[in-house]
């Protein structure tokens, strides 16, 4: 299983890194748009869309294409990021408080539609972040990746008190604190690197620091790590409600696309609400 996970991860990075490194937006927009369309299919399946799941996934891909052609990946109205932030914070709290049993009681069209919109906005935010330069988008990716890595090892070493056992039994409070501490350390190191002129474009950390000082940066990082956990738990709740271990088997050793991007979906729009890149 570990070998399979590593091979899949290497293949994904082989596609992702060239798309990130090139300046034109369309390779990254195309690659992520295909992934989001597949995630839309997975979401629809998890919410009992039946045969319509493929059509809904294709429709989401078309919506991404239209957003790109309309220029929203460069000039998306700021209210989109503010609205996404409010919905993720308030909606995430409401859904997680309701638990696994409450999710199926929400009308199916609402469940499906809400997830597809969240996927589309998440894609729009990622491509908009790409327009801000490699340093900017990688710094946001690193918030999620670092929190995940530190939470894994911190949880394994110290995790006794479970975070949400009815939703995701593997997560612990020790993992949460470890993820936050690790991400704060990365933010400080990244800030120092930017200050020494090691990157041409400003990172998310530098922009927040300039806007709200170091205390504001610490609050923003902790908030984003918290929301990455909300995104992860949200998807786990939906999978548990559907009786599924993974969102699909598209990524051998990893599960599905949703399993890999669930924590990114709230983080990118919220990051753009806090400190959009100078374009």
Secondary structure, DSSP 8 states (H G I E B T S, - for coil): -HHHHHHHHHHHHHHHHHHHHSSSSHHHHHHHHHHHHHHHHHHHHHTT-TTHHHHHHHHHHHHHHHHHHTTHHHH--HHHHHHHHHIIIIIHHHHHHHHHHHHTTS-HHHHHHHHHHHHHHHHHHHHHHHHT-HHHHHHHHHHHHHHHHHHHHHHHHH--SEEETTTEEEEEHHHHHHHHHHHHHHHHHHHHHHHTT--SS--HHHHHHHHHHHHHHHHHHHHHHHHHHHHHHHHHHHHHHHT-SSS-SSBTTTB-HHHHHHHHHHHHHHHHHHS----
